[in-house]
């Protein structure tokens, strides 16, 4: 079963907003600077997460195709 990329990427992006914002607040930055950094970090995290999920889906799809072709080859070999 393939993974849905948008919900996973959105959840990771939302988590990064809070984490980067908290780190900025603990570092003593202004609220505006924390907001800018958190939004930029969330955008980058969202894009990277979507790319990672696509890569995982491609790997899973290739593995499923290879498994099906191996099964078909075994059944074809058993017929002869």
PyMOL Python script that loads the backbone (N, CA, C, O; Angstrom):
from pymol import cmd

cmd.read_pdbstr("""\
ATOM      1  N   UNK A   1       0.840  -1.175   0.000  1.00  0.00           N
ATOM      2  CA  UNK A   1       0.000   0.000   0.000  1.00  0.00           C
ATOM      3  C   UNK A   1       0.886   1.240   0.000  1.00  0.00           C
ATOM      4  O   UNK A   1       1.828   1.337   0.786  1.00  0.00           O
ATOM      5  N   UNK A   2       0.585   2.172  -0.871  1.00  0.00           N
ATOM      6  CA  UNK A   2       1.388   3.372  -0.983  1.00  0.00           C
ATOM      7  C   UNK A   2       0.997   4.391   0.079  1.00  0.00           C
ATOM      8  O   UNK A   2      -0.131   4.399   0.571  1.00  0.00           O
ATOM      9  N   UNK A   3       1.941   5.238   0.417  1.00  0.00           N
ATOM     10  CA  UNK A   3       1.730   6.257   1.437  1.00  0.00           C
ATOM     11  C   UNK A   3       1.166   7.524   0.801  1.00  0.00           C
ATOM     12  O   UNK A   3       1.502   7.855  -0.336  1.00  0.00           O
ATOM     13  N   UNK A   4       0.319   8.224   1.530  1.00  0.00           N
ATOM     14  CA  UNK A   4      -0.203   9.519   1.069  1.00  0.00           C
ATOM     15  C   UNK A   4       0.813  10.588   1.424  1.00  0.00           C
ATOM     16  O   UNK A   4       1.195  10.727   2.586  1.00  0.00           O
ATOM     17  N   UNK A   5       1.249  11.340   0.432  1.00  0.00           N
ATOM     18  CA  UNK A   5       2.338  12.273   0.695  1.00  0.00           C
ATOM     19  C   UNK A   5       1.877  13.578   1.326  1.00  0.00           C
ATOM     20  O   UNK A   5       2.598  14.132   2.156  1.00  0.00           O
ATOM     21  N   UNK A   6       0.717  14.085   0.968  1.00  0.00           N
ATOM     22  CA  UNK A   6       0.285  15.384   1.502  1.00  0.00           C
ATOM     23  C   UNK A   6       0.025  15.363   3.007  1.00  0.00           C
ATOM     24  O   UNK A   6       0.513  16.249   3.708  1.00  0.00           O
ATOM     25  N   UNK A   7      -0.730  14.380   3.538  1.00  0.00           N
ATOM     26  CA  UNK A   7      -0.958  14.392   4.988  1.00  0.00           C
ATOM     27  C   UNK A   7       0.327  14.210   5.806  1.00  0.00           C
ATOM     28  O   UNK A   7       0.496  14.833   6.854  1.00  0.00           O
ATOM     29  N   UNK A   8       1.215  13.362   5.323  1.00  0.00           N
ATOM     30  CA  UNK A   8       2.466  13.143   6.048  1.00  0.00           C
ATOM     31  C   UNK A   8       3.313  14.402   6.022  1.00  0.00           C
ATOM     32  O   UNK A   8       3.852  14.813   7.050  1.00  0.00           O
ATOM     33  N   UNK A   9       3.435  15.018   4.852  1.00  0.00           N
ATOM     34  CA  UNK A   9       4.241  16.230   4.721  1.00  0.00           C
ATOM     35  C   UNK A   9       3.637  17.381   5.527  1.00  0.00           C
ATOM     36  O   UNK A   9       4.371  18.167   6.125  1.00  0.00           O
ATOM     37  N   UNK A  10       2.318  17.486   5.546  1.00  0.00           N
ATOM     38  CA  UNK A  10       1.668  18.548   6.313  1.00  0.00           C
ATOM     39  C   UNK A  10       1.906  18.368   7.812  1.00  0.00           C
ATOM     40  O   UNK A  10       2.152  19.340   8.526  1.00  0.00           O
ATOM     41  N   UNK A  11       1.832  17.137   8.282  1.00  0.00           N
ATOM     42  CA  UNK A  11       2.058  16.882   9.704  1.00  0.00           C
ATOM     43  C   UNK A  11       3.502  17.197  10.094  1.00  0.00           C
ATOM     44  O   UNK A  11       3.751  17.786  11.145  1.00  0.00           O
ATOM     45  N   UNK A  12       4.437  16.807   9.256  1.00  0.00           N
ATOM     46  CA  UNK A  12       5.848  17.080   9.544  1.00  0.00           C
ATOM     47  C   UNK A  12       6.112  18.579   9.471  1.00  0.00           C
ATOM     48  O   UNK A  12       6.850  19.114  10.299  1.00  0.00           O
ATOM     49  N   UNK A  13       5.526  19.260   8.501  1.00  0.00           N
ATOM     50  CA  UNK A  13       5.689  20.707   8.395  1.00  0.00           C
ATOM     51  C   UNK A  13       5.112  21.440   9.590  1.00  0.00           C
ATOM     52  O   UNK A  13       5.716  22.386  10.095  1.00  0.00           O
ATOM     53  N   UNK A  14       3.945  21.008  10.044  1.00  0.00           N
ATOM     54  CA  UNK A  14       3.326  21.628  11.211  1.00  0.00           C
ATOM     55  C   UNK A  14       4.165  21.406  12.465  1.00  0.00           C
ATOM     56  O   UNK A  14       4.321  22.311  13.284  1.00  0.00           O
ATOM     57  N   UNK A  15       4.692  20.226  12.608  1.00  0.00           N
ATOM     58  CA  UNK A  15       5.557  19.934  13.749  1.00  0.00           C
ATOM     59  C   UNK A  15       6.807  20.811  13.715  1.00  0.00           C
ATOM     60  O   UNK A  15       7.264  21.287  14.754  1.00  0.00           O
ATOM     61  N   UNK A  16       7.357  21.022  12.523  1.00  0.00           N
ATOM     62  CA  UNK A  16       8.568  21.834  12.430  1.00  0.00           C
ATOM     63  C   UNK A  16       8.296  23.301  12.750  1.00  0.00           C
ATOM     64  O   UNK A  16       9.177  23.986  13.269  1.00  0.00           O
ATOM     65  N   UNK A  17       7.076  23.804  12.449  1.00  0.00           N
ATOM     66  CA  UNK A  17       6.747  25.190  12.818  1.00  0.00           C
ATOM     67  C   UNK A  17       6.892  25.370  14.321  1.00  0.00           C
ATOM     68  O   UNK A  17       7.512  26.326  14.788  1.00  0.00           O
ATOM     69  N   UNK A  18       6.316  24.444  15.069  1.00  0.00           N
ATOM     70  CA  UNK A  18       6.372  24.567  16.519  1.00  0.00           C
ATOM     71  C   UNK A  18       7.791  24.383  17.055  1.00  0.00           C
ATOM     72  O   UNK A  18       8.225  25.118  17.943  1.00  0.00           O
ATOM     73  N   UNK A  19       8.499  23.414  16.520  1.00  0.00           N
ATOM     74  CA  UNK A  19       9.856  23.173  17.015  1.00  0.00           C
ATOM     75  C   UNK A  19      10.793  24.340  16.727  1.00  0.00           C
ATOM     76  O   UNK A  19      11.523  24.780  17.616  1.00  0.00           O
ATOM     77  N   UNK A  20      10.780  24.839  15.506  1.00  0.00           N
ATOM     78  CA  UNK A  20      11.660  25.962  15.162  1.00  0.00           C
ATOM     79  C   UNK A  20      11.247  27.214  15.925  1.00  0.00           C
ATOM     80  O   UNK A  20      12.105  27.978  16.366  1.00  0.00           O
ATOM     81  N   UNK A  21       9.950  27.433  16.085  1.00  0.00           N
ATOM     82  CA  UNK A  21       9.474  28.582  16.866  1.00  0.00           C
ATOM     83  C   UNK A  21       9.908  28.519  18.311  1.00  0.00           C
ATOM     84  O   UNK A  21      10.331  29.524  18.883  1.00  0.00           O
ATOM     85  N   UNK A  22       9.806  27.339  18.906  1.00  0.00           N
ATOM     86  CA  UNK A  22      10.230  27.190  20.309  1.00  0.00           C
ATOM     87  C   UNK A  22      11.730  27.371  20.465  1.00  0.00           C
ATOM     88  O   UNK A  22      12.192  27.994  21.421  1.00  0.00           O
ATOM     89  N   UNK A  23      12.482  26.833  19.532  1.00  0.00           N
ATOM     90  CA  UNK A  23      13.942  26.993  19.594  1.00  0.00           C
ATOM     91  C   UNK A  23      14.304  28.473  19.480  1.00  0.00           C
ATOM     92  O   UNK A  23      15.179  28.958  20.197  1.00  0.00           O
ATOM     93  N   UNK A  24      13.632  29.186  18.583  1.00  0.00           N
ATOM     94  CA  UNK A  24      13.885  30.620  18.445  1.00  0.00           C
ATOM     95  C   UNK A  24      13.526  31.394  19.691  1.00  0.00           C
ATOM     96  O   UNK A  24      14.252  32.303  20.092  1.00  0.00           O
ATOM     97  N   UNK A  25      12.415  31.044  20.306  1.00  0.00           N
ATOM     98  CA  UNK A  25      12.011  31.729  21.547  1.00  0.00           C
ATOM     99  C   UNK A  25      12.992  31.452  22.672  1.00  0.00           C
ATOM    100  O   UNK A  25      13.326  32.352  23.443  1.00  0.00           O
ATOM    101  N   UNK A  26      13.457  30.211  22.770  1.00  0.00           N
ATOM    102  CA  UNK A  26      14.435  29.874  23.801  1.00  0.00           C
ATOM    103  C   UNK A  26      15.779  30.561  23.558  1.00  0.00           C
ATOM    104  O   UNK A  26      16.525  30.831  24.500  1.00  0.00           O
ATOM    105  N   UNK A  27      16.080  30.840  22.289  1.00  0.00           N
ATOM    106  CA  UNK A  27      17.334  31.527  21.956  1.00  0.00           C
ATOM    107  C   UNK A  27      17.226  33.028  22.181  1.00  0.00           C
ATOM    108  O   UNK A  27      18.227  33.738  22.090  1.00  0.00           O
ATOM    109  N   UNK A  28      16.023  33.522  22.473  1.00  0.00           N
ATOM    110  CA  UNK A  28      15.844  34.939  22.774  1.00  0.00           C
ATOM    111  C   UNK A  28      15.597  35.816  21.558  1.00  0.00           C
ATOM    112  O   UNK A  28      15.802  37.028  21.625  1.00  0.00           O
ATOM    113  N   UNK A  29      15.166  35.235  20.457  1.00  0.00           N
ATOM    114  CA  UNK A  29      14.876  36.016  19.258  1.00  0.00           C
ATOM    115  C   UNK A  29      13.512  36.688  19.382  1.00  0.00           C
ATOM    116  O   UNK A  29      12.677  36.277  20.187  1.00  0.00           O
ATOM    117  N   UNK A  30      13.299  37.720  18.580  1.00  0.00           N
ATOM    118  CA  UNK A  30      12.006  38.394  18.595  1.00  0.00           C
ATOM    119  C   UNK A  30      10.943  37.480  17.981  1.00  0.00           C
ATOM    120  O   UNK A  30      11.256  36.517  17.282  1.00  0.00           O
ATOM    121  N   UNK A  31       9.696  37.805  18.257  1.00  0.00           N
ATOM    122  CA  UNK A  31       8.596  36.986  17.760  1.00  0.00           C
ATOM    123  C   UNK A  31       8.553  37.005  16.229  1.00  0.00           C
ATOM    124  O   UNK A  31       8.292  35.979  15.602  1.00  0.00           O
ATOM    125  N   UNK A  32       8.807  38.161  15.636  1.00  0.00           N
ATOM    126  CA  UNK A  32       8.785  38.261  14.176  1.00  0.00           C
ATOM    127  C   UNK A  32       9.857  37.376  13.554  1.00  0.00           C
ATOM    128  O   UNK A  32       9.602  36.686  12.566  1.00  0.00           O
ATOM    129  N   UNK A  33      11.056  37.395  14.132  1.00  0.00           N
ATOM    130  CA  UNK A  33      12.150  36.571  13.604  1.00  0.00           C
ATOM    131  C   UNK A  33      11.825  35.086  13.777  1.00  0.00           C
ATOM    132  O   UNK A  33      12.089  34.283  12.882  1.00  0.00           O
ATOM    133  N   UNK A  34      11.255  34.723  14.926  1.00  0.00           N
ATOM    134  CA  UNK A  34      10.854  33.328  15.151  1.00  0.00           C
ATOM    135  C   UNK A  34       9.816  32.888  14.129  1.00  0.00           C
ATOM    136  O   UNK A  34       9.878  31.772  13.612  1.00  0.00           O
ATOM    137  N   UNK A  35       8.862  33.769  13.839  1.00  0.00           N
ATOM    138  CA  UNK A  35       7.812  33.451  12.880  1.00  0.00           C
ATOM    139  C   UNK A  35       8.387  33.246  11.483  1.00  0.00           C
ATOM    140  O   UNK A  35       8.042  32.283  10.797  1.00  0.00           O
ATOM    141  N   UNK A  36       9.267  34.157  11.066  1.00  0.00           N
ATOM    142  CA  UNK A  36       9.875  34.028   9.741  1.00  0.00           C
ATOM    143  C   UNK A  36      10.669  32.737   9.621  1.00  0.00           C
ATOM    144  O   UNK A  36      10.537  32.005   8.640  1.00  0.00           O
ATOM    145  N   UNK A  37      11.482  32.466  10.611  1.00  0.00           N
ATOM    146  CA  UNK A  37      12.295  31.244  10.564  1.00  0.00           C
ATOM    147  C   UNK A  37      11.432  29.988  10.631  1.00  0.00           C
ATOM    148  O   UNK A  37      11.714  28.999   9.954  1.00  0.00           O
ATOM    149  N   UNK A  38      10.398  30.030  11.435  1.00  0.00           N
ATOM    150  CA  UNK A  38       9.516  28.865  11.552  1.00  0.00           C
ATOM    151  C   UNK A  38       8.790  28.598  10.239  1.00  0.00           C
ATOM    152  O   UNK A  38       8.658  27.444   9.832  1.00  0.00           O
ATOM    153  N   UNK A  39       8.319  29.645   9.571  1.00  0.00           N
ATOM    154  CA  UNK A  39       7.615  29.456   8.301  1.00  0.00           C
ATOM    155  C   UNK A  39       8.551  28.965   7.205  1.00  0.00           C
ATOM    156  O   UNK A  39       8.190  28.086   6.422  1.00  0.00           O
ATOM    157  N   UNK A  40       9.745  29.528   7.150  1.00  0.00           N
ATOM    158  CA  UNK A  40      10.713  29.067   6.152  1.00  0.00           C
ATOM    159  C   UNK A  40      11.106  27.615   6.434  1.00  0.00           C
ATOM    160  O   UNK A  40      11.184  26.801   5.514  1.00  0.00           O
ATOM    161  N   UNK A  41      11.349  27.295   7.687  1.00  0.00           N
ATOM    162  CA  UNK A  41      11.690  25.923   8.062  1.00  0.00           C
ATOM    163  C   UNK A  41      10.572  24.949   7.753  1.00  0.00           C
ATOM    164  O   UNK A  41      10.822  23.833   7.298  1.00  0.00           O
ATOM    165  N   UNK A  42       9.329  25.372   8.000  1.00  0.00           N
ATOM    166  CA  UNK A  42       8.184  24.509   7.723  1.00  0.00           C
ATOM    167  C   UNK A  42       8.022  24.280   6.223  1.00  0.00           C
ATOM    168  O   UNK A  42       7.704  23.170   5.797  1.00  0.00           O
ATOM    169  N   UNK A  43       8.237  25.310   5.431  1.00  0.00           N
ATOM    170  CA  UNK A  43       8.134  25.166   3.982  1.00  0.00           C
ATOM    171  C   UNK A  43       9.196  24.209   3.450  1.00  0.00           C
ATOM    172  O   UNK A  43       8.904  23.338   2.631  1.00  0.00           O
ATOM    173  N   UNK A  44      10.413  24.376   3.916  1.00  0.00           N
ATOM    174  CA  UNK A  44      11.493  23.482   3.485  1.00  0.00           C
ATOM    175  C   UNK A  44      11.217  22.053   3.939  1.00  0.00           C
ATOM    176  O   UNK A  44      11.414  21.108   3.175  1.00  0.00           O
ATOM    177  N   UNK A  45      10.765  21.893   5.169  1.00  0.00           N
ATOM    178  CA  UNK A  45      10.460  20.569   5.699  1.00  0.00           C
ATOM    179  C   UNK A  45       9.318  19.919   4.922  1.00  0.00           C
ATOM    180  O   UNK A  45       9.352  18.716   4.661  1.00  0.00           O
ATOM    181  N   UNK A  46       8.310  20.704   4.552  1.00  0.00           N
ATOM    182  CA  UNK A  46       7.178  20.187   3.784  1.00  0.00           C
ATOM    183  C   UNK A  46       7.642  19.652   2.433  1.00  0.00           C
ATOM    184  O   UNK A  46       7.266  18.552   2.028  1.00  0.00           O
ATOM    185  N   UNK A  47       8.463  20.441   1.742  1.00  0.00           N
ATOM    186  CA  UNK A  47       8.944  20.030   0.422  1.00  0.00           C
ATOM    187  C   UNK A  47       9.816  18.783   0.521  1.00  0.00           C
ATOM    188  O   UNK A  47       9.658  17.849  -0.266  1.00  0.00           O
ATOM    189  N   UNK A  48      10.735  18.767   1.484  1.00  0.00           N
ATOM    190  CA  UNK A  48      11.621  17.617   1.650  1.00  0.00           C
ATOM    191  C   UNK A  48      10.822  16.372   2.041  1.00  0.00           C
ATOM    192  O   UNK A  48      11.121  15.273   1.574  1.00  0.00           O
ATOM    193  N   UNK A  49       9.819  16.538   2.884  1.00  0.00           N
ATOM    194  CA  UNK A  49       8.979  15.407   3.287  1.00  0.00           C
ATOM    195  C   UNK A  49       8.206  14.838   2.109  1.00  0.00           C
ATOM    196  O   UNK A  49       8.101  13.619   1.972  1.00  0.00           O
ATOM    197  N   UNK A  50       7.664  15.697   1.260  1.00  0.00           N
ATOM    198  CA  UNK A  50       6.946  15.202   0.080  1.00  0.00           C
ATOM    199  C   UNK A  50       7.874  14.436  -0.845  1.00  0.00           C
ATOM    200  O   UNK A  50       7.505  13.393  -1.385  1.00  0.00           O
ATOM    201  N   UNK A  51       9.090  14.961  -1.029  1.00  0.00           N
ATOM    202  CA  UNK A  51      10.054  14.263  -1.876  1.00  0.00           C
ATOM    203  C   UNK A  51      10.443  12.916  -1.271  1.00  0.00           C
ATOM    204  O   UNK A  51      10.588  11.929  -1.991  1.00  0.00           O
ATOM    205  N   UNK A  52      10.612  12.876   0.047  1.00  0.00           N
ATOM    206  CA  UNK A  52      10.974  11.624   0.705  1.00  0.00           C
ATOM    207  C   UNK A  52       9.860  10.592   0.582  1.00  0.00           C
ATOM    208  O   UNK A  52      10.137   9.416   0.345  1.00  0.00           O
ATOM    209  N   UNK A  53       8.615  11.008   0.737  1.00  0.00           N
ATOM    210  CA  UNK A  53       7.490  10.073   0.618  1.00  0.00           C
ATOM    211  C   UNK A  53       7.369   9.568  -0.819  1.00  0.00           C
ATOM    212  O   UNK A  53       7.060   8.397  -1.042  1.00  0.00           O
ATOM    213  N   UNK A  54       7.610  10.444  -1.790  1.00  0.00           N
ATOM    214  CA  UNK A  54       7.593   9.996  -3.185  1.00  0.00           C
ATOM    215  C   UNK A  54       8.664   8.949  -3.436  1.00  0.00           C
ATOM    216  O   UNK A  54       8.429   7.952  -4.118  1.00  0.00           O
ATOM    217  N   UNK A  55       9.840   9.186  -2.876  1.00  0.00           N
ATOM    218  CA  UNK A  55      10.935   8.227  -3.037  1.00  0.00           C
ATOM    219  C   UNK A  55      10.576   6.885  -2.402  1.00  0.00           C
ATOM    220  O   UNK A  55      10.815   5.832  -2.995  1.00  0.00           O
ATOM    221  N   UNK A  56      10.011   6.919  -1.215  1.00  0.00           N
ATOM    222  CA  UNK A  56       9.599   5.685  -0.541  1.00  0.00           C
ATOM    223  C   UNK A  56       8.535   4.965  -1.359  1.00  0.00           C
ATOM    224  O   UNK A  56       8.568   3.741  -1.484  1.00  0.00           O
ATOM    225  N   UNK A  57       7.588   5.721  -1.918  1.00  0.00           N
ATOM    226  CA  UNK A  57       6.548   5.102  -2.749  1.00  0.00           C
ATOM    227  C   UNK A  57       7.133   4.439  -3.985  1.00  0.00           C
ATOM    228  O   UNK A  57       6.696   3.357  -4.376  1.00  0.00           O
ATOM    229  N   UNK A  58       8.123   5.085  -4.607  1.00  0.00           N
ATOM    230  CA  UNK A  58       8.765   4.485  -5.775  1.00  0.00           C
ATOM    231  C   UNK A  58       9.479   3.197  -5.401  1.00  0.00           C
ATOM    232  O   UNK A  58       9.422   2.213  -6.138  1.00  0.00           O
ATOM    233  N   UNK A  59      10.153   3.203  -4.259  1.00  0.00           N
ATOM    234  CA  UNK A  59      10.855   1.999  -3.799  1.00  0.00           C
ATOM    235  C   UNK A  59       9.858   0.883  -3.508  1.00  0.00           C
ATOM    236  O   UNK A  59      10.084  -0.267  -3.885  1.00  0.00           O
ATOM    237  N   UNK A  60       8.752   1.219  -2.836  1.00  0.00           N
ATOM    238  CA  UNK A  60       7.732   0.213  -2.527  1.00  0.00           C
ATOM    239  C   UNK A  60       7.093  -0.344  -3.797  1.00  0.00           C
ATOM    240  O   UNK A  60       6.860  -1.549  -3.900  1.00  0.00           O
ATOM    241  N   UNK A  61       6.812   0.532  -4.761  1.00  0.00           N
ATOM    242  CA  UNK A  61       6.207   0.089  -6.013  1.00  0.00           C
ATOM    243  C   UNK A  61       7.142  -0.853  -6.758  1.00  0.00           C
ATOM    244  O   UNK A  61       6.710  -1.888  -7.264  1.00  0.00           O
ATOM    245  N   UNK A  62       8.412  -0.500  -6.826  1.00  0.00           N
ATOM    246  CA  UNK A  62       9.386  -1.356  -7.507  1.00  0.00           C
ATOM    247  C   UNK A  62       9.510  -2.707  -6.807  1.00  0.00           C
ATOM    248  O   UNK A  62       9.611  -3.740  -7.468  1.00  0.00           O
ATOM    249  N   UNK A  63       9.503  -2.705  -5.475  1.00  0.00           N
ATOM    250  CA  UNK A  63       9.592  -3.961  -4.733  1.00  0.00           C
ATOM    251  C   UNK A  63       8.365  -4.834  -4.985  1.00  0.00           C
ATOM    252  O   UNK A  63       8.490  -6.050  -5.129  1.00  0.00           O
ATOM    253  N   UNK A  64       7.179  -4.224  -5.040  1.00  0.00           N
ATOM    254  CA  UNK A  64       5.968  -5.000  -5.300  1.00  0.00           C
ATOM    255  C   UNK A  64       5.983  -5.581  -6.716  1.00  0.00           C
ATOM    256  O   UNK A  64       5.594  -6.731  -6.921  1.00  0.00           O
ATOM    257  N   UNK A  65       6.427  -4.790  -7.686  1.00  0.00           N
ATOM    258  CA  UNK A  65       6.496  -5.272  -9.067  1.00  0.00           C
ATOM    259  C   UNK A  65       7.498  -6.414  -9.180  1.00  0.00           C
ATOM    260  O   UNK A  65       7.220  -7.415  -9.840  1.00  0.00           O
ATOM    261  N   UNK A  66       8.661  -6.277  -8.544  1.00  0.00           N
ATOM    262  CA  UNK A  66       9.667  -7.341  -8.568  1.00  0.00           C
ATOM    263  C   UNK A  66       9.147  -8.616  -7.921  1.00  0.00           C
ATOM    264  O   UNK A  66       9.398  -9.715  -8.416  1.00  0.00           O
ATOM    265  N   UNK A  67       8.419  -8.472  -6.810  1.00  0.00           N
ATOM    266  CA  UNK A  67       7.875  -9.642  -6.119  1.00  0.00           C
ATOM    267  C   UNK A  67       6.849 -10.355  -6.989  1.00  0.00           C
ATOM    268  O   UNK A  67       6.853 -11.584  -7.067  1.00  0.00           O
ATOM    269  N   UNK A  68       5.973  -9.604  -7.642  1.00  0.00           N
ATOM    270  CA  UNK A  68       4.962 -10.212  -8.507  1.00  0.00           C
ATOM    271  C   UNK A  68       5.615 -10.912  -9.693  1.00  0.00           C
ATOM    272  O   UNK A  68       5.209 -12.010 -10.073  1.00  0.00           O
ATOM    273  N   UNK A  69       6.628 -10.275 -10.277  1.00  0.00           N
ATOM    274  CA  UNK A  69       7.288 -10.909 -11.434  1.00  0.00           C
ATOM    275  C   UNK A  69       8.042 -12.173 -11.014  1.00  0.00           C
ATOM    276  O   UNK A  69       8.086 -13.144 -11.769  1.00  0.00           O
ATOM    277  N   UNK A  70       8.636 -12.170  -9.813  1.00  0.00           N
ATOM    278  CA  UNK A  70       9.297 -13.386  -9.317  1.00  0.00           C
ATOM    279  C   UNK A  70       8.288 -14.507  -9.103  1.00  0.00           C
ATOM    280  O   UNK A  70       8.562 -15.660  -9.433  1.00  0.00           O
ATOM    281  N   UNK A  71       7.124 -14.175  -8.553  1.00  0.00           N
ATOM    282  CA  UNK A  71       6.083 -15.182  -8.333  1.00  0.00           C
ATOM    283  C   UNK A  71       5.591 -15.761  -9.658  1.00  0.00           C
ATOM    284  O   UNK A  71       5.365 -16.966  -9.768  1.00  0.00           O
ATOM    285  N   UNK A  72       5.429 -14.919 -10.641  1.00  0.00           N
ATOM    286  CA  UNK A  72       4.971 -15.395 -11.950  1.00  0.00           C
ATOM    287  C   UNK A  72       6.033 -16.265 -12.612  1.00  0.00           C
ATOM    288  O   UNK A  72       5.710 -17.256 -13.268  1.00  0.00           O
ATOM    289  N   UNK A  73       7.295 -15.895 -12.442  1.00  0.00           N
ATOM    290  CA  UNK A  73       8.366 -16.703 -13.020  1.00  0.00           C
ATOM    291  C   UNK A  73       8.428 -18.080 -12.356  1.00  0.00           C
ATOM    292  O   UNK A  73       8.679 -19.085 -13.021  1.00  0.00           O
ATOM    293  N   UNK A  74       8.199 -18.119 -11.045  1.00  0.00           N
ATOM    294  CA  UNK A  74       8.208 -19.411 -10.343  1.00  0.00           C
ATOM    295  C   UNK A  74       7.067 -20.306 -10.821  1.00  0.00           C
ATOM    296  O   UNK A  74       7.261 -21.502 -11.041  1.00  0.00           O
ATOM    297  N   UNK A  75       5.887 -19.728 -10.980  1.00  0.00           N
ATOM    298  CA  UNK A  75       4.757 -20.540 -11.433  1.00  0.00           C
ATOM    299  C   UNK A  75       4.953 -20.969 -12.871  1.00  0.00           C
ATOM    300  O   UNK A  75       4.551 -22.070 -13.250  1.00  0.00           O
ATOM    301  N   UNK A  76       5.566 -20.116 -13.680  1.00  0.00           N
ATOM    302  CA  UNK A  76       5.836 -20.501 -15.081  1.00  0.00           C
ATOM    303  C   UNK A  76       6.872 -21.601 -15.153  1.00  0.00           C
ATOM    304  O   UNK A  76       6.763 -22.499 -15.988  1.00  0.00           O
ATOM    305  N   UNK A  77       7.892 -21.547 -14.280  1.00  0.00           N
ATOM    306  CA  UNK A  77       8.909 -22.589 -14.252  1.00  0.00           C
ATOM    307  C   UNK A  77       8.336 -23.923 -13.773  1.00  0.00           C
ATOM    308  O   UNK A  77       8.770 -24.982 -14.226  1.00  0.00           O
ATOM    309  N   UNK A  78       7.369 -23.876 -12.864  1.00  0.00           N
ATOM    310  CA  UNK A  78       6.765 -25.100 -12.331  1.00  0.00           C
ATOM    311  C   UNK A  78       5.862 -25.783 -13.350  1.00  0.00           C
ATOM    312  O   UNK A  78       5.622 -26.985 -13.238  1.00  0.00           O
ATOM    313  N   UNK A  79       5.365 -25.070 -14.319  1.00  0.00           N
ATOM    314  CA  UNK A  79       4.478 -25.658 -15.325  1.00  0.00           C
ATOM    315  C   UNK A  79       5.244 -26.555 -16.282  1.00  0.00           C
ATOM    316  O   UNK A  79       4.684 -27.502 -16.834  1.00  0.00           O
ATOM    317  N   UNK A  80       6.512 -26.262 -16.478  1.00  0.00           N
ATOM    318  CA  UNK A  80       7.290 -27.056 -17.459  1.00  0.00           C
ATOM    319  C   UNK A  80       8.074 -28.069 -16.776  1.00  0.00           C
ATOM    320  O   UNK A  80       8.790 -28.834 -17.422  1.00  0.00           O
TER     321      UNK A  80
END
""", "prot")
cmd.dss("prot")
cmd.show_as("cartoon", "prot")
cmd.util.cbc("prot")
cmd.orient("prot")
